[in-house]
Amino acid sequence: MARVFLHHVVGDLTLGKPELVEFSEAETVEAAVRAIGDSADGAIAVWRRRPMEPAPPPSAERFIGMLTSLDVVAFLARAGADQERAMRTPVSELVAPNPSLLKEVDPGTRLIDALEMMKQGVRHLLVRKSIVWKGFSKRFSILYNGRWLKNTQSSSLGGESNSDRPSTSALPDNKFCCLSREDVVRFLIGCLGALAPLPLSSISSVGAIGSNYAYIEASSPALEAIYKIPHDPCAIAVVETNSEGSHKIIGDISAYKLWKCDYLAAAWAMANLSAGQFVVGADDYGTTPVSVPELPIDSSAGDTGAGDSSRPRKFSSRSIGFFSNQVNQMSIGRLRSMYRGRSAPWTCKHTSSLAAVMAQMLSHRATHVWVTDADLDDDTLVGIISYTDILNAVTKHPTP
């Protein structure tokens, strides 16, 4: 076990994290579209209404669950033609209750304890943004708020961990932040020397590849994917099966890919196109021309369309592209190239190093990377790697 896991606490990772802003269950789907687009990972935490004024601090007891971009697109796809009414629907009607995805912890919780929680399925840690706290899980934290901190209570040495107990420190105000698995991996990539030689090992040798991935045939309706997508990672591969039974990946349907998209266009495509057409565009996959009605959406939610809303347009990979102020300034050829590249899934080789995959995921803010066989065709799928797989790899292998 690397010492970095034992000598660091959760409070070390809260430096620079913004204060938590709760998203209420009473908000509409239209508000959720904007909030997800501004989020750090394509998902938002949904909370029950605060019961009184003045408003109490955030609490894990009021947490309902996570709402992803894929949840919104799937809801709009099932809503059919009444898109305007669907956009006014409260998010409480589509968020799946799952309070186990978030856990409130003390800033003094050891990093190794936080990793164990996340390995068990916790996606976010609710942490108080404090300056000083009492009762460390270990004797000291190497760095917190730019200073060395030591626990003067000798009784805590070798004693029972109080990582699950809330801090009793006096605080100037009730400010909290949320830490995700991405935050933990981003912290670990700055400590690669302490994890050596593990970061330079291949992901196959450290057992970081998940072989039980979800997939759907490219010829299947895209709407079928929402019934097969796992919760973690929230992604399904769109594949073509070769004659020998292996899978050639041509794209994926995931919360990450739909993070900053035209939700109404994506919903129409999911309801009417095949999975292959959905991920690469109807004009790129198959020969049948497909027209999609121009669907109106509030410009503050990222509308990039222009002109008459009733004019049909061809659905392509750029129809569900990123919201961007620079889109209208680009040439059509460059625009097609940019969004066609975006529809391609992020992949790595099974021989890629763990450090390289960590850097790839963090640089693209991706929740997962598909793993292909380096000895076969570039697109032959062998598995998937997610943040949970990385956390499992770095904790189960001893570091000299």
Solvent accessible surface area in square Angstrom, and as a share of the most:
residue,aa,sasa,rsa
1,M,93,0.41
2,A,4,0.03
3,R,182,0.66
4,V,11,0.06
5,F,0,0.00
6,L,55,0.28
7,H,57,0.25
8,H,19,0.08
9,V,1,0.00
10,V,1,0.01
11,G,0,0.00
12,D,11,0.06
13,L,18,0.09
14,T,4,0.02
15,L,82,0.41
16,G,81,0.78
17,K,47,0.20
18,P,101,0.63
19,E,89,0.40
20,L,33,0.16
21,V,131,0.75
22,E,36,0.16
23,F,26,0.11
24,S,32,0.21
25,E,42,0.19
26,A,41,0.32
27,E,72,0.32
28,T,47,0.27
29,V,0,0.00
30,E,44,0.20
31,A,17,0.13
32,A,0,0.00
33,V,0,0.00
34,R,84,0.31
35,A,28,0.22
36,I,0,0.00
37,G,9,0.09
38,D,128,0.66
39,S,23,0.15
40,A,57,0.44
41,D,35,0.18
42,G,0,0.00
43,A,14,0.11
44,I,18,0.09
45,A,17,0.13
46,V,0,0.00
47,W,2,0.01
48,R,112,0.41
49,R,161,0.59
50,R,94,0.34
51,P,93,0.59
52,M,123,0.55
53,E,148,0.67
54,P,120,0.76
55,A,46,0.35
56,P,34,0.22
57,P,49,0.31
58,P,10,0.06
59,S,31,0.20
60,A,29,0.22
61,E,153,0.68
62,R,28,0.10
63,F,2,0.01
64,I,13,0.06
65,G,0,0.00
66,M,17,0.07
67,L,0,0.00
68,T,10,0.06
69,S,0,0.00
70,L,8,0.04
71,D,52,0.27
72,V,0,0.00
73,V,0,0.00
74,A,6,0.04
75,F,39,0.16
76,L,0,0.00
77,A,7,0.06
78,R,132,0.48
79,A,37,0.29
80,G,39,0.38
81,A,107,0.83
82,D,71,0.37
83,Q,22,0.10
84,E,125,0.56
85,R,166,0.60
86,A,6,0.04
87,M,13,0.06
88,R,142,0.52
89,T,17,0.10
90,P,51,0.32
91,V,0,0.00
92,S,52,0.34
93,E,122,0.55
94,L,29,0.14
95,V,10,0.06
96,A,63,0.49
97,P,103,0.65
98,N,51,0.26
99,P,84,0.53
100,S,74,0.48
101,L,19,0.10
102,L,9,0.04
103,K,72,0.31
104,E,67,0.30
105,V,8,0.04
106,D,8,0.04
107,P,2,0.01
108,G,1,0.01
109,T,0,0.00
110,R,53,0.19
111,L,1,0.00
112,I,15,0.07
113,D,28,0.14
114,A,1,0.01
115,L,0,0.00
116,E,70,0.31
117,M,26,0.11
118,M,0,0.00
119,K,49,0.21
120,Q,147,0.65
121,G,36,0.34
122,V,17,0.10
123,R,34,0.12
124,H,23,0.10
125,L,1,0.01
126,L,0,0.00
127,V,0,0.00
128,R,51,0.19
129,K,62,0.26
130,S,7,0.05
131,I,96,0.49
132,V,84,0.48
133,W,9,0.03
134,K,126,0.53
135,G,12,0.11
136,F,12,0.05
137,S,16,0.10
138,K,80,0.34
139,R,143,0.52
140,F,45,0.19
141,S,0,0.00
142,I,61,0.31
143,L,83,0.42
144,Y,6,0.02
145,N,66,0.34
146,G,62,0.60
147,R,123,0.45
148,W,169,0.59
149,L,27,0.14
150,K,151,0.64
151,N,25,0.13
152,T,129,0.75
153,Q,89,0.39
154,S,86,0.56
155,S,95,0.61
156,S,31,0.20
157,L,85,0.42
158,G,90,0.87
159,G,43,0.41
160,E,169,0.76
161,S,54,0.35
162,N,26,0.13
163,S,10,0.06
164,D,105,0.55
165,R,149,0.54
166,P,94,0.59
167,S,25,0.16
168,T,117,0.68
169,S,17,0.11
170,A,105,0.82
171,L,45,0.23
172,P,118,0.74
173,D,64,0.33
174,N,80,0.41
175,K,83,0.35
176,F,6,0.03
177,C,0,0.00
178,C,27,0.16
179,L,1,0.00
180,S,18,0.12
181,R,29,0.11
182,E,12,0.05
183,D,27,0.14
184,V,1,0.01
185,V,0,0.00
186,R,103,0.38
187,F,46,0.19
188,L,0,0.00
189,I,47,0.24
190,G,67,0.64
191,C,28,0.17
192,L,51,0.25
193,G,67,0.64
194,A,52,0.40
195,L,1,0.01
196,A,49,0.38
197,P,85,0.54
198,L,16,0.08
199,P,8,0.05
200,L,147,0.73
201,S,34,0.22
202,S,30,0.19
203,I,0,0.00
204,S,54,0.35
205,S,76,0.49
206,V,6,0.03
207,G,47,0.45
208,A,1,0.01
209,I,43,0.22
210,G,22,0.21
211,S,78,0.50
212,N,151,0.78
213,Y,41,0.15
214,A,21,0.16
215,Y,92,0.35
216,I,2,0.01
217,E,61,0.27
218,A,2,0.02
219,S,92,0.59
220,S,24,0.16
221,P,73,0.46
222,A,0,0.00
223,L,48,0.24
224,E,70,0.31
225,A,0,0.00
226,I,29,0.14
227,Y,154,0.58
228,K,105,0.44
229,I,25,0.13
230,P,51,0.32
231,H,143,0.64
232,D,59,0.31
233,P,20,0.13
234,C,28,0.17
235,A,2,0.01
236,I,0,0.00
237,A,0,0.00
238,V,0,0.00
239,V,0,0.00
240,E,66,0.29
241,T,65,0.38
242,N,50,0.26
243,S,121,0.78
244,E,132,0.59
245,G,45,0.43
246,S,30,0.19
247,H,26,0.12
248,K,73,0.31
249,I,6,0.03
250,I,33,0.17
251,G,0,0.00
252,D,7,0.04
253,I,1,0.00
254,S,0,0.00
255,A,10,0.08
256,Y,28,0.11
257,K,19,0.08
258,L,2,0.01
259,W,19,0.07
260,K,59,0.25
261,C,0,0.00
262,D,16,0.08
263,Y,0,0.00
264,L,4,0.02
265,A,0,0.00
266,A,0,0.00
267,A,0,0.00
268,W,46,0.16
269,A,0,0.00
270,M,1,0.00
271,A,46,0.35
272,N,87,0.44
273,L,10,0.05
274,S,22,0.14
275,A,0,0.00
276,G,0,0.00
277,Q,29,0.13
278,F,4,0.02
279,V,10,0.06
280,V,29,0.17
281,G,0,0.00
282,A,2,0.01
283,D,52,0.27
284,D,56,0.29
285,Y,59,0.22
286,G,50,0.48
287,T,136,0.79
288,T,88,0.51
289,P,110,0.69
290,V,24,0.14
291,S,73,0.47
292,V,0,0.00
293,P,60,0.37
294,E,20,0.09
295,L,33,0.16
296,P,97,0.61
297,I,23,0.12
298,D,61,0.32
299,S,90,0.58
300,S,72,0.47
301,A,3,0.02
302,G,16,0.15
303,D,55,0.29
304,T,61,0.36
305,G,35,0.34
306,A,80,0.62
307,G,70,0.67
308,D,87,0.45
309,S,56,0.36
310,S,86,0.55
311,R,120,0.44
312,P,87,0.55
313,R,52,0.19
314,K,113,0.48
315,F,0,0.00
316,S,5,0.03
317,S,10,0.07
318,R,79,0.29
319,S,15,0.09
320,I,13,0.07
321,G,7,0.07
322,F,80,0.33
323,F,55,0.23
324,S,42,0.27
325,N,145,0.75
326,Q,109,0.49
327,V,18,0.11
328,N,136,0.70
329,Q,149,0.66
330,M,37,0.17
331,S,72,0.46
332,I,111,0.56
333,G,52,0.50
334,R,154,0.56
335,L,16,0.08
336,R,67,0.25
337,S,75,0.49
338,M,73,0.33
339,Y,7,0.03
340,R,118,0.43
341,G,47,0.46
342,R,37,0.13
343,S,16,0.10
344,A,52,0.40
345,P,20,0.13
346,W,87,0.31
347,T,51,0.29
348,C,14,0.08
349,K,66,0.28
350,H,41,0.18
351,T,78,0.45
352,S,27,0.18
353,S,28,0.18
354,L,1,0.01
355,A,17,0.13
356,A,52,0.40
357,V,1,0.00
358,M,1,0.00
359,A,46,0.36
360,Q,42,0.19
361,M,0,0.00
362,L,11,0.05
363,S,82,0.53
364,H,69,0.31
365,R,85,0.31
366,A,1,0.01
367,T,39,0.23
368,H,6,0.03
369,V,0,0.00
370,W,1,0.00
371,V,0,0.00
372,T,2,0.01
373,D,25,0.13
374,A,40,0.31
375,D,117,0.61
376,L,109,0.54
377,D,87,0.45
378,D,96,0.50
379,D,53,0.28
380,T,10,0.06
381,L,10,0.05
382,V,51,0.29
383,G,0,0.00
384,I,11,0.05
385,I,0,0.00
386,S,4,0.03
387,Y,10,0.04
388,T,25,0.14
389,D,31,0.16
390,I,0,0.00
391,L,0,0.00
392,N,50,0.25
393,A,0,0.00
394,V,3,0.02
395,T,12,0.07
396,K,116,0.49
397,H,52,0.23
398,P,111,0.70
399,T,22,0.13
400,P,147,0.92
